[in-house]
């Protein structure tokens, strides 16, 4: 029994006319009649009573009709499922990110992807940059968000958001009164640096920025990788810190944020994935994050 035979039978059963059924199926009547007879021969029973001018379903035909409709509906549902899988519309994605990414544009990207692909399950993991890279290599993650720069020949990256660095100060600090702060004013100030990971990220960016300005701050804390912890130390008066501007989204008592007088250029958040991963579900996700207003053309590193 072939699927087309069931489709032909269903249309003839609904029209109770080979002429009208052939017209609906866009085929000639003799081949349609032949196909119905082949189906009857395969089943070993007549499906239509042709003894009268108008054909009628036999008992066997009446039994087959709901089953044929169910099978055809199941087939169409299966076809839609396969098409959605091929288009990235269903599946699962493991997404990792550094905690500070959640303060900025990442939630909006995830929301837009959920709206575009409601059938894709997102499994989110908050991790440090080194753990994110390991998760990608070990295929526990499909994509990860962390700050540039980084180098890994097995991974590709697209910058998806950019934001300026701002200075976080205790509210009673002398520089907190200034509308903007010059980096050179930080010389000798107690300073809190983000954690240094194998992936250069924010640590390398901030360290190079201070070195270029000729500033040697008094580092009182380092290897603090969670942004909220850094702000907590600033609030306690232990030091100053350079943080992404999105850190100011969440109010922290005792902390004020000031822009730099000569902004050095934005720090970029990137989405990173394995070069060899060409799955449709990942491609759909990357299309969503590339469409972000601050996104940049694809780059590989």
Backbone as CSV, one residue per row, in Angstrom:
resi,resn,N_x,N_y,N_z,CA_x,CA_y,CA_z,C_x,C_y,C_z
1,UNK,0.842,-1.189,0.000,0.000,0.000,0.000,0.882,1.246,0.000
2,UNK,0.614,2.137,-0.916,1.391,3.367,-1.018,0.580,4.550,-0.502
3,UNK,1.307,5.567,-0.030,0.648,6.754,0.510,-0.249,7.403,-0.537
4,UNK,0.207,7.437,-1.766,-0.605,8.080,-2.822,-1.924,7.345,-3.014
5,UNK,-1.931,6.019,-2.832,-3.182,5.271,-2.958,-4.169,5.704,-1.888
6,UNK,-3.683,5.910,-0.671,-4.562,6.369,0.403,-5.090,7.770,0.111
7,UNK,-4.243,8.619,-0.454,-4.686,9.973,-0.778,-5.745,9.932,-1.875
8,UNK,-5.517,9.114,-2.898,-6.511,8.981,-3.970,-7.824,8.450,-3.398
9,UNK,-7.750,7.427,-2.587,-8.958,6.831,-2.002,-9.731,7.867,-1.186
10,UNK,-9.027,8.647,-0.372,-9.693,9.628,0.487,-10.451,10.657,-0.343
11,UNK,-9.842,11.135,-1.419,-10.503,12.147,-2.256,-11.727,11.539,-2.949
12,UNK,-11.613,10.326,-3.474,-12.764,9.687,-4.121,-13.872,9.455,-3.099
13,UNK,-13.501,9.035,-1.869,-14.498,8.794,-0.831,-15.207,10.083,-0.439
14,UNK,-14.506,11.190,-0.471,-15.126,12.466,-0.110,-16.015,12.995,-1.228
15,UNK,-15.631,12.762,-2.484,-16.404,13.277,-3.618,-17.491,12.310,-4.066
16,UNK,-17.274,11.000,-3.798,-18.156,9.938,-4.293,-18.407,10.092,-5.795
17,UNK,-17.324,10.449,-6.490,-17.360,10.618,-7.937,-15.925,10.562,-8.438
18,UNK,-15.658,9.632,-9.351,-14.312,9.554,-9.909,-14.007,10.794,-10.763
19,UNK,-15.022,11.338,-11.410,-14.812,12.511,-12.258,-14.397,13.709,-11.422
20,UNK,-15.185,13.986,-10.369,-14.862,15.135,-9.521,-13.528,14.916,-8.781
21,UNK,-13.282,13.685,-8.345,-12.036,13.395,-7.628,-10.833,13.596,-8.544
22,UNK,-10.940,13.142,-9.810,-9.841,13.313,-10.764,-9.562,14.793,-11.001
23,UNK,-10.650,15.597,-11.092,-10.483,17.025,-11.291,-9.774,17.652,-10.086
24,UNK,-10.154,17.235,-8.914,-9.546,17.771,-7.683,-8.079,17.371,-7.558
25,UNK,-7.758,16.180,-8.045,-6.385,15.685,-7.970,-5.538,16.099,-9.172
26,UNK,-6.154,16.815,-10.110,-5.445,17.270,-11.313,-4.853,16.090,-12.089
27,UNK,-5.693,15.082,-12.316,-5.270,13.917,-13.090,-6.460,13.416,-13.905
28,UNK,-6.157,12.553,-14.860,-7.230,11.990,-15.682,-7.983,10.921,-14.887
29,UNK,-9.238,10.673,-15.291,-10.057,9.719,-14.545,-9.596,8.269,-14.711
30,UNK,-9.240,7.785,-15.923,-8.855,6.371,-16.047,-7.676,5.975,-15.158
31,UNK,-6.582,6.775,-15.084,-5.505,6.387,-14.175,-5.945,6.368,-12.711
32,UNK,-6.853,7.279,-12.324,-7.337,7.281,-10.952,-8.109,6.001,-10.651
33,UNK,-8.980,5.617,-11.561,-9.734,4.374,-11.374,-8.797,3.184,-11.270
34,UNK,-7.744,3.179,-12.085,-6.758,2.087,-12.044,-6.077,2.025,-10.689
35,UNK,-5.688,3.175,-10.135,-5.003,3.195,-8.849,-5.910,2.716,-7.715
36,UNK,-7.184,3.060,-7.767,-8.111,2.605,-6.735,-8.284,1.091,-6.823
37,UNK,-8.348,0.552,-8.035,-8.469,-0.911,-8.186,-7.212,-1.614,-7.669
38,UNK,-6.036,-1.023,-7.901,-4.807,-1.616,-7.362,-4.850,-1.648,-5.833
39,UNK,-5.384,-0.599,-5.241,-5.495,-0.582,-3.783,-6.463,-1.655,-3.311
40,UNK,-7.585,-1.805,-4.010,-8.565,-2.841,-3.634,-7.961,-4.229,-3.786
41,UNK,-7.171,-4.444,-4.850,-6.518,-5.749,-5.029,-5.530,-6.027,-3.907
42,UNK,-4.806,-4.978,-3.497,-3.828,-5.167,-2.417,-4.520,-5.523,-1.117
43,UNK,-5.645,-4.865,-0.834,-6.361,-5.115,0.410,-7.227,-6.376,0.324
44,UNK,-7.570,-6.770,-0.889,-8.381,-7.984,-1.066,-9.862,-7.763,-0.844
45,UNK,-10.316,-6.511,-0.827,-11.742,-6.202,-0.630,-12.098,-5.008,-1.494
46,UNK,-13.361,-4.944,-1.971,-13.799,-3.741,-2.688,-14.029,-2.596,-1.698
47,UNK,-13.654,-1.399,-2.089,-13.824,-0.226,-1.234,-15.017,0.625,-1.674
48,UNK,-15.434,0.451,-2.941,-16.564,1.209,-3.463,-17.565,0.256,-4.108
49,UNK,-18.811,0.545,-3.924,-19.895,-0.176,-4.595,-20.200,0.567,-5.885
50,UNK,-19.871,-0.068,-7.014,-20.038,0.570,-8.315,-21.269,0.052,-9.051
51,UNK,-22.143,-0.660,-8.351,-23.295,-1.280,-9.027,-24.364,-0.270,-9.422
52,UNK,-24.370,0.868,-8.783,-25.343,1.904,-9.116,-24.646,3.028,-9.883
53,UNK,-25.475,3.944,-10.373,-24.911,5.069,-11.131,-23.966,5.895,-10.250
54,UNK,-24.381,6.158,-9.005,-23.539,6.889,-8.054,-22.808,5.873,-7.180
55,UNK,-21.517,6.021,-7.080,-20.748,5.068,-6.276,-20.969,5.334,-4.796
56,UNK,-20.812,4.282,-3.991,-20.939,4.379,-2.540,-19.786,3.609,-1.906
57,UNK,-19.458,3.989,-0.694,-18.447,3.250,0.066,-19.023,1.936,0.536
58,UNK,-18.226,0.878,0.439,-18.607,-0.395,1.033,-18.316,-0.358,2.532
59,UNK,-18.665,-1.428,3.214,-18.356,-1.523,4.644,-16.853,-1.385,4.863
60,UNK,-16.046,-2.046,4.010,-14.588,-1.943,4.129,-14.114,-0.522,3.849
61,UNK,-14.738,0.150,2.875,-14.359,1.526,2.562,-14.645,2.471,3.714
62,UNK,-15.821,2.263,4.363,-16.146,3.108,5.509,-15.173,2.873,6.665
63,UNK,-14.687,1.661,6.805,-13.717,1.387,7.864,-12.356,1.995,7.549
64,UNK,-11.991,2.021,6.253,-10.675,2.534,5.872,-10.599,4.053,5.932
65,UNK,-11.704,4.760,5.632,-11.648,6.216,5.476,-11.072,6.944,6.698
66,UNK,-11.563,6.716,7.928,-10.958,7.453,9.066,-9.504,7.079,9.313
67,UNK,-9.173,5.808,9.043,-7.776,5.397,9.231,-6.868,6.040,8.192
68,UNK,-7.352,6.145,6.961,-6.563,6.791,5.907,-6.352,8.270,6.231
69,UNK,-7.406,8.936,6.710,-7.260,10.350,7.097,-6.248,10.510,8.227
70,UNK,-6.303,9.604,9.208,-5.363,9.685,10.331,-3.939,9.480,9.853
71,UNK,-3.721,8.492,8.986,-2.372,8.231,8.494,-1.841,9.406,7.676
72,UNK,-2.690,10.001,6.845,-2.257,11.150,6.046,-1.960,12.353,6.930
73,UNK,-2.762,12.557,7.988,-2.500,13.663,8.916,-1.196,13.435,9.665
74,UNK,-0.944,12.181,10.085,0.315,11.870,10.768,1.502,12.108,9.847
75,UNK,1.354,11.757,8.587,2.430,11.954,7.622,2.725,13.440,7.450
76,UNK,1.676,14.262,7.357,1.874,15.697,7.191,2.526,16.307,8.426
77,UNK,2.102,15.835,9.605,2.718,16.327,10.835,4.191,15.951,10.882
78,UNK,4.521,14.723,10.467,5.914,14.290,10.431,6.724,15.141,9.453
79,UNK,6.121,15.442,8.299,6.818,16.269,7.310,7.084,17.666,7.868
80,UNK,6.087,18.239,8.580,6.293,19.564,9.171,7.393,19.522,10.221
81,UNK,7.408,18.439,11.005,8.434,18.292,12.042,9.825,18.232,11.423
82,UNK,9.950,17.463,10.346,11.245,17.332,9.677,11.673,18.671,9.068
83,UNK,10.729,19.387,8.459,11.066,20.695,7.879,11.507,21.669,8.959
84,UNK,10.813,21.671,10.107,11.194,22.568,11.203,12.576,22.221,11.734
85,UNK,12.876,20.909,11.808,14.208,20.516,12.264,15.267,20.982,11.278
86,UNK,14.964,20.856,9.997,15.914,21.290,8.979,16.107,22.791,8.950
87,UNK,15.085,23.545,9.369,15.169,25.006,9.395,15.652,25.540,10.734
88,UNK,15.997,24.658,11.674,16.429,25.101,12.992,15.284,25.476,13.907
89,UNK,14.055,25.066,13.567,12.895,25.449,14.352,12.652,24.611,15.580
90,UNK,13.270,23.439,15.662,13.148,22.611,16.858,14.522,22.050,17.193
91,UNK,14.707,21.705,18.441,15.989,21.162,18.887,16.343,21.737,20.245
92,UNK,17.607,21.625,20.621,18.068,22.163,21.895,19.431,22.788,21.709
93,UNK,19.708,23.800,22.521,20.979,24.509,22.464,21.492,24.714,23.878
94,UNK,22.770,24.397,24.075,23.447,24.714,25.319,24.160,26.054,25.158
95,UNK,23.759,27.059,25.929,24.300,28.406,25.816,24.995,28.764,27.123
96,UNK,26.278,29.135,27.036,27.024,29.579,28.205,27.326,31.064,28.114
97,UNK,27.538,31.693,29.268,27.827,33.131,29.251,28.516,33.540,30.542
98,UNK,29.330,34.594,30.447,29.911,35.184,31.654,28.813,35.962,32.369
99,UNK,28.839,36.024,33.701,27.733,36.657,34.427,27.437,38.082,34.001
100,UNK,28.464,38.883,33.702,28.219,40.287,33.367,27.434,40.450,32.072
101,UNK,27.431,39.427,31.204,26.673,39.529,29.951,25.180,39.645,30.214
102,UNK,24.731,39.106,31.349,23.305,39.152,31.665,22.835,40.564,32.002
103,UNK,23.776,41.480,32.294,23.386,42.870,32.593,23.129,43.683,31.335
104,UNK,23.606,43.186,30.190,23.529,43.970,28.967,22.526,43.441,27.972
105,UNK,23.012,43.105,26.787,22.130,42.791,25.666,21.743,41.325,25.572
106,UNK,22.390,40.461,26.324,22.109,39.031,26.192,20.640,38.684,26.444
107,UNK,19.995,39.177,27.498,18.584,38.810,27.695,17.694,39.146,26.500
108,UNK,17.951,40.298,25.862,17.162,40.660,24.692,17.378,39.707,23.533
109,UNK,18.627,39.273,23.337,18.909,38.310,22.262,18.185,36.997,22.509
110,UNK,18.226,36.518,23.755,17.562,35.256,24.085,16.048,35.383,23.907
111,UNK,15.502,36.532,24.286,14.056,36.732,24.133,13.656,36.721,22.658
112,UNK,14.435,37.404,21.810,14.114,37.430,20.380,14.212,36.039,19.778
113,UNK,15.203,35.256,20.211,15.322,33.908,19.658,14.154,33.038,20.099
114,UNK,13.719,33.185,21.351,12.563,32.417,21.821,11.311,32.785,21.029
115,UNK,11.167,34.059,20.674,10.020,34.483,19.871,10.091,33.917,18.457
116,UNK,11.303,33.859,17.887,11.458,33.344,16.513,11.368,31.832,16.462
117,UNK,11.923,31.161,17.477,12.001,29.702,17.464,11.476,29.148,18.796
118,UNK,10.170,29.187,19.012,9.631,28.707,20.293,9.843,27.213,20.522
119,UNK,10.136,26.464,19.447,10.342,25.024,19.611,11.757,24.637,20.000
120,UNK,12.661,25.619,20.128,14.051,25.324,20.505,14.212,25.505,22.016
121,UNK,14.705,24.460,22.674,14.964,24.536,24.109,16.352,25.128,24.349
122,UNK,16.423,26.123,25.225,17.689,26.758,25.577,18.095,26.314,26.973
123,UNK,19.299,25.770,27.101,19.852,25.370,28.393,21.002,26.320,28.701
124,UNK,20.808,27.187,29.692,21.732,28.285,29.965,22.662,27.929,31.116
125,UNK,23.952,28.288,30.936,24.957,28.040,31.965,25.789,29.298,32.182
126,UNK,25.908,29.726,33.441,26.735,30.874,33.806,28.095,30.353,34.240
127,UNK,29.164,30.756,33.524,30.483,30.163,33.746,31.567,31.212,33.506
128,UNK,32.791,30.920,33.969,33.908,31.809,33.662,34.406,31.511,32.248
129,UNK,35.196,32.428,31.642,35.581,32.258,30.230,36.306,30.951,29.929
130,UNK,37.219,30.542,30.800,37.939,29.296,30.534,36.995,28.101,30.519
131,UNK,36.044,28.079,31.461,35.075,26.980,31.499,34.178,27.010,30.262
132,UNK,33.863,28.197,29.771,33.056,28.294,28.556,33.790,27.696,27.364
133,UNK,35.066,28.014,27.244,35.843,27.476,26.123,35.953,25.957,26.228
134,UNK,36.182,25.447,27.442,36.225,23.984,27.619,34.873,23.367,27.256
135,UNK,33.799,24.024,27.669,32.475,23.503,27.351,32.219,23.427,25.856
136,UNK,32.735,24.393,25.112,32.597,24.349,23.656,33.406,23.201,23.071
137,UNK,34.656,23.071,23.493,35.501,22.007,22.952,34.974,20.621,23.307
138,UNK,34.411,20.488,24.489,33.884,19.190,24.931,32.459,18.960,24.463
139,UNK,31.923,19.875,23.695,30.585,19.787,23.102,29.475,19.739,24.151
140,UNK,29.751,20.276,25.326,28.703,20.445,26.330,27.958,21.752,26.097
141,UNK,28.565,22.666,25.356,27.942,23.929,24.974,27.958,24.055,23.455
142,UNK,26.933,24.694,22.932,26.878,24.953,21.490,27.342,26.369,21.154
143,UNK,27.142,27.294,22.073,27.566,28.682,21.872,27.857,29.293,23.234
144,UNK,28.716,30.298,23.246,29.085,30.949,24.499,29.266,32.438,24.264
145,UNK,29.002,33.228,25.295,29.163,34.681,25.235,30.218,35.105,26.246
146,UNK,31.295,35.718,25.746,32.284,36.331,26.635,32.981,37.455,25.882
147,UNK,33.842,38.161,26.593,34.423,39.381,26.037,35.685,39.086,25.225
148,UNK,35.833,39.838,24.148,37.055,39.802,23.355,38.133,40.597,24.093
149,UNK,39.429,40.334,23.809,39.951,39.428,22.776,40.116,37.992,23.281
150,UNK,40.268,37.093,22.319,40.640,35.719,22.618,41.165,35.096,21.330
151,UNK,41.876,34.010,21.460,42.439,33.320,20.293,42.231,31.826,20.458
152,UNK,41.631,31.209,19.441,41.467,29.756,19.417,41.130,29.361,17.986
153,UNK,42.010,28.643,17.303,41.775,28.322,15.890,40.581,27.413,15.651
154,UNK,40.102,26.708,16.696,38.964,25.809,16.513,37.625,26.512,16.681
155,UNK,37.664,27.770,17.098,36.429,28.490,17.394,36.271,29.709,16.493
156,UNK,35.018,30.039,16.216,34.684,31.247,15.469,33.940,32.201,16.387
157,UNK,33.982,33.496,16.052,33.343,34.500,16.907,32.709,35.602,16.082
158,UNK,31.626,36.150,16.594,30.984,37.334,16.032,30.733,38.308,17.175
159,UNK,31.286,39.519,17.103,30.927,40.526,18.121,29.447,40.870,17.999
160,UNK,28.741,40.846,19.112,27.295,41.078,19.070,26.861,42.272,19.908
161,UNK,27.730,42.796,20.742,27.366,43.965,21.548,28.642,44.703,21.913
162,UNK,28.521,46.003,22.061,29.667,46.826,22.429,29.220,47.841,23.466
163,UNK,30.046,48.050,24.474,29.735,49.052,25.483,31.022,49.649,26.029
164,UNK,30.922,50.897,26.461,32.080,51.585,27.001,32.384,51.088,28.415
165,UNK,33.639,51.209,28.785,34.014,50.977,30.175,33.749,52.249,30.977
166,UNK,33.308,52.081,32.202,33.126,53.208,33.113,33.889,52.909,34.399
167,UNK,34.131,53.943,35.174,34.841,53.781,36.430,33.837,53.649,37.567
168,UNK,33.948,52.572,38.329,33.127,52.373,39.524,33.926,52.837,40.735
169,UNK,33.346,53.753,41.526,34.035,54.334,42.680,33.140,54.257,43.916
170,UNK,33.756,54.201,45.098,32.957,54.390,46.315,32.350,55.783,46.300
171,UNK,31.130,55.930,46.753,30.448,57.218,46.616,31.145,58.351,47.363
172,UNK,31.971,58.051,48.346,32.685,59.104,49.068,34.045,59.423,48.506
173,UNK,34.434,58.794,47.399,35.763,59.015,46.828,35.856,60.427,46.235
174,UNK,37.062,60.978,46.257,37.259,62.350,45.771,36.899,62.491,44.297
175,UNK,37.123,61.438,43.497,36.833,61.526,42.065,35.343,61.364,41.767
176,UNK,34.563,60.924,42.750,33.131,60.713,42.518,32.409,62.022,42.242
177,UNK,33.028,63.140,42.624,32.397,64.439,42.382,32.571,64.899,40.939
178,UNK,33.490,64.282,40.217,33.769,64.709,38.840,32.731,64.122,37.878
179,UNK,32.294,64.893,36.881,31.358,64.346,35.890,32.009,63.279,35.002
180,UNK,33.331,63.343,34.828,34.085,62.347,34.067,35.485,62.274,34.669
181,UNK,36.134,61.151,34.448,37.436,60.915,35.081,38.474,60.624,34.007
182,UNK,39.645,61.241,34.159,40.782,60.960,33.284,41.522,59.748,33.844
183,UNK,41.881,58.813,32.948,42.588,57.609,33.398,43.850,57.954,34.185
184,UNK,44.529,59.036,33.821,45.785,59.384,34.495,45.562,59.766,35.960
185,UNK,44.310,60.078,36.310,44.000,60.405,37.695,43.950,59.154,38.577
186,UNK,44.050,57.981,37.970,43.983,56.739,38.735,45.355,56.283,39.226
187,UNK,46.397,56.998,38.855,47.748,56.594,39.268,47.824,56.519,40.793
188,UNK,48.289,55.394,41.286,48.455,55.191,42.713,47.187,54.870,43.466
189,UNK,46.031,54.868,42.786,44.775,54.572,43.460,44.648,53.058,43.710
190,UNK,44.035,52.651,44.834,43.763,51.222,45.034,42.801,50.745,43.944
191,UNK,43.122,49.606,43.342,42.395,49.188,42.151,42.033,47.710,42.253
192,UNK,40.865,47.364,41.737,40.389,45.983,41.711,40.342,45.541,40.257
193,UNK,41.100,44.505,39.941,41.149,43.989,38.574,40.302,42.727,38.447
194,UNK,39.695,42.520,37.285,38.972,41.259,37.074,39.946,40.098,37.025
195,UNK,39.412,38.909,37.149,40.252,37.707,37.169,40.987,37.540,35.846
196,UNK,42.178,37.000,35.936,42.965,36.705,34.734,42.745,35.243,34.371
197,UNK,42.190,35.028,33.189,41.921,33.680,32.702,42.859,33.370,31.537
198,UNK,42.839,32.134,31.094,43.617,31.795,29.900,43.112,32.592,28.701
199,UNK,41.799,32.783,28.616,41.248,33.674,27.604,41.484,35.116,28.066
200,UNK,42.137,35.954,27.291,42.531,37.291,27.763,41.365,38.128,28.275
201,UNK,40.328,38.304,27.444,39.108,38.967,27.859,39.299,40.324,28.509
202,UNK,38.449,40.604,29.520,38.430,41.919,30.167,39.754,42.239,30.857
203,UNK,40.378,41.230,31.482,41.635,41.480,32.192,42.672,42.068,31.236
204,UNK,42.843,41.435,30.082,43.840,41.915,29.128,43.465,43.294,28.593
205,UNK,42.173,43.499,28.335,41.740,44.787,27.786,42.003,45.916,28.779
206,UNK,41.632,45.719,30.043,41.800,46.762,31.055,43.279,46.983,31.367
207,UNK,44.048,45.905,31.464,45.475,46.036,31.754,46.188,46.810,30.659
208,UNK,45.874,46.506,29.411,46.499,47.215,28.291,46.068,48.675,28.273
209,UNK,44.809,48.929,28.618,44.295,50.290,28.652,45.051,51.130,29.692
210,UNK,45.264,50.574,30.875,45.977,51.298,31.921,47.442,51.513,31.537
211,UNK,48.037,50.477,30.947,49.447,50.588,30.554,49.622,51.651,29.470
212,UNK,48.710,51.700,28.510,48.791,52.691,27.440,48.680,54.110,27.996
213,UNK,47.874,54.274,29.052,47.716,55.595,29.669,48.866,55.914,30.615
214,UNK,49.806,54.981,30.786,50.931,55.199,31.673,50.563,55.149,33.138
215,UNK,49.503,54.407,33.461,48.998,54.344,34.834,49.406,53.019,35.466
216,UNK,49.992,53.105,36.632,50.319,51.906,37.409,49.514,51.959,38.709
217,UNK,48.296,51.437,38.695,47.478,51.516,39.900,47.993,50.561,40.975
218,UNK,47.581,50.807,42.181,47.907,49.921,43.299,46.844,48.827,43.342
219,UNK,47.182,47.659,42.833,46.204,46.569,42.746,46.031,45.955,44.133
220,UNK,44.827,46.075,44.657,44.552,45.535,45.996,43.793,44.221,45.919
221,UNK,43.117,43.975,44.811,42.394,42.720,44.623,42.454,42.358,43.147
222,UNK,42.683,41.090,42.866,42.580,40.584,41.509,42.008,39.168,41.584
223,UNK,41.810,38.583,40.435,41.196,37.260,40.357,39.778,37.256,40.911
224,UNK,39.091,38.404,40.836,37.665,38.464,41.176,36.912,38.496,39.853
225,UNK,36.237,37.416,39.506,35.702,37.334,38.150,34.227,37.694,38.052
226,UNK,33.490,37.670,39.156,32.080,38.033,39.083,31.921,39.539,39.290
227,UNK,31.237,40.175,38.343,31.107,41.626,38.360,30.432,42.116,39.640
228,UNK,29.426,41.410,40.120,28.738,41.834,41.334,29.669,41.801,42.543
229,UNK,30.599,40.845,42.549,31.574,40.799,43.647,32.517,41.991,43.574
230,UNK,32.967,42.346,42.354,33.825,43.516,42.178,33.117,44.759,42.701
231,UNK,31.849,44.936,42.340,31.104,46.108,42.803,30.902,46.082,44.315
232,UNK,30.777,44.882,44.871,30.674,44.787,46.321,31.935,45.266,47.011
233,UNK,33.095,44.939,46.444,34.367,45.396,47.010,34.521,46.909,46.856
234,UNK,34.041,47.452,45.716,34.065,48.907,45.535,33.172,49.567,46.585
235,UNK,31.992,48.996,46.795,31.065,49.543,47.781,31.667,49.548,49.183
236,UNK,32.503,48.552,49.463,33.152,48.470,50.774,34.312,49.446,50.900
237,UNK,34.638,50.183,49.838,35.704,51.167,49.877,37.087,50.585,49.691
238,UNK,37.181,49.340,49.178,38.490,48.697,49.024,39.245,49.194,47.797
239,UNK,38.556,49.767,46.839,39.262,50.232,45.658,38.321,50.667,44.561
240,UNK,38.895,50.996,43.396,38.169,51.421,42.211,38.210,50.279,41.201
241,UNK,37.331,50.329,40.204,37.331,49.286,39.180,36.787,49.836,37.875
242,UNK,37.335,49.359,36.774,36.781,49.634,35.457,35.840,48.500,35.095
243,UNK,34.608,48.837,34.762,33.596,47.820,34.493,32.805,48.216,33.249
244,UNK,32.172,47.257,32.563,31.286,47.615,31.448,30.143,48.495,31.930
245,UNK,29.710,49.401,31.057,28.684,50.370,31.444,27.396,49.698,31.905
246,UNK,27.108,48.495,31.405,25.881,47.805,31.807,25.869,47.445,33.277
247,UNK,27.032,47.531,33.934,27.071,47.253,35.370,26.203,48.224,36.154
248,UNK,25.964,49.403,35.585,25.150,50.393,36.268,23.666,50.128,36.188
249,UNK,23.270,49.085,35.437,21.851,48.770,35.319,21.274,48.389,36.683
250,UNK,22.055,47.631,37.461,21.609,47.221,38.788,22.197,48.164,39.826
251,UNK,21.344,48.799,40.587,21.811,49.762,41.591,22.555,49.042,42.706
252,UNK,23.722,49.570,43.051,24.510,49.023,44.149,24.752,50.135,45.159
253,UNK,24.213,50.039,46.361,24.426,51.109,47.339,25.913,51.344,47.582
254,UNK,26.280,52.621,47.669,27.664,52.971,47.968,28.563,53.039,46.761
255,UNK,28.036,52.811,45.556,28.855,52.809,44.335,28.297,53.847,43.365
256,UNK,29.198,54.608,42.763,28.816,55.516,41.687,29.633,55.160,40.454
257,UNK,29.084,55.452,39.282,29.759,55.159,38.017,30.024,56.469,37.286
258,UNK,31.239,56.629,36.809,31.607,57.823,36.072,32.233,57.429,34.726
259,UNK,31.858,58.152,33.653,32.481,57.864,32.354,33.929,58.335,32.340
260,UNK,34.695,57.787,31.419,36.071,58.232,31.235,36.086,59.464,30.340
261,UNK,36.979,60.377,30.636,37.016,61.644,29.906,37.360,61.424,28.436
262,UNK,38.232,60.485,28.169,38.578,60.134,26.788,38.313,58.641,26.614
263,UNK,37.077,58.288,26.268,36.736,56.861,26.155,37.680,56.145,25.209
264,UNK,38.237,55.012,25.623,39.238,54.317,24.807,38.639,53.481,23.689
265,UNK,37.361,53.394,23.618,36.731,52.473,22.668,36.023,51.376,23.426
266,UNK,34.994,50.820,22.824,34.152,49.883,23.564,34.811,48.525,23.771
267,UNK,34.372,47.849,24.812,34.704,46.457,25.008,33.604,45.649,24.317
268,UNK,33.984,44.592,23.626,33.021,43.868,22.794,32.702,42.496,23.372
269,UNK,31.393,42.244,23.443,30.901,40.916,23.812,30.703,40.125,22.525
270,UNK,31.187,38.884,22.517,31.099,38.063,21.306,30.340,36.780,21.589
271,UNK,29.676,36.267,20.557,29.151,34.911,20.611,30.181,34.017,19.926
272,UNK,30.506,32.911,20.562,31.588,32.031,20.116,31.029,30.623,19.940
273,UNK,31.470,29.942,18.896,30.996,28.580,18.636,32.075,27.798,17.909
274,UNK,31.892,26.491,17.807,32.860,25.635,17.109,32.745,25.841,15.593
275,UNK,33.890,25.945,14.959,33.895,26.131,13.509,33.197,24.990,12.775
276,UNK,33.304,23.775,13.299,32.775,22.616,12.579,31.304,22.353,12.865
277,UNK,30.658,23.191,13.648,29.250,22.981,13.978,28.392,23.730,12.961
278,UNK,27.725,22.970,12.093,26.887,23.575,11.050,25.416,23.217,11.245
279,UNK,25.030,22.856,12.455,23.654,22.444,12.695,22.682,23.589,12.418
280,UNK,21.489,23.221,11.954,20.487,24.233,11.620,20.032,25.000,12.853
281,UNK,19.936,24.318,13.997,19.457,25.000,15.197,20.463,26.051,15.662
282,UNK,21.758,25.767,15.537,22.772,26.767,15.877,22.770,27.902,14.861
283,UNK,22.632,27.574,13.585,22.607,28.603,12.549,21.475,29.595,12.793
284,UNK,20.304,29.085,13.183,19.188,29.964,13.490,19.490,30.880,14.661
285,UNK,20.163,30.343,15.675,20.514,31.152,16.838,21.519,32.235,16.454
286,UNK,22.516,31.882,15.665,23.519,32.863,15.247,22.893,33.956,14.388
287,UNK,21.916,33.597,13.567,21.217,34.615,12.776,20.521,35.622,13.689
288,UNK,19.964,35.126,14.792,19.282,36.021,15.725,20.259,36.989,16.369
289,UNK,21.376,36.485,16.871,22.304,37.370,17.580,23.044,38.285,16.615
290,UNK,23.268,37.855,15.380,23.905,38.740,14.391,23.010,39.931,14.054
291,UNK,21.705,39.739,14.187,20.767,40.802,13.850,20.668,41.850,14.946
292,UNK,21.388,41.662,16.048,21.347,42.636,17.133,21.901,43.973,16.632
293,UNK,21.300,45.097,17.047,21.733,46.416,16.515,23.212,46.698,16.636
294,UNK,23.852,46.222,17.719,25.282,46.491,17.900,26.166,45.421,17.283
295,UNK,25.556,44.447,16.628,26.349,43.355,16.078,27.276,43.818,14.983
296,UNK,28.349,43.075,14.780,29.332,43.394,13.742,29.340,42.271,12.728
297,UNK,29.885,42.494,11.531,30.005,41.424,10.552,30.799,40.273,11.122
298,UNK,30.551,39.035,10.651,31.246,37.872,11.191,32.754,38.004,11.085
299,UNK,33.439,37.584,12.142,34.885,37.495,12.118,35.277,36.155,12.716
300,UNK,36.449,35.700,12.380,36.942,34.460,12.971,38.285,34.711,13.590
301,UNK,38.514,34.073,14.744,39.788,34.229,15.430,40.243,32.881,15.915
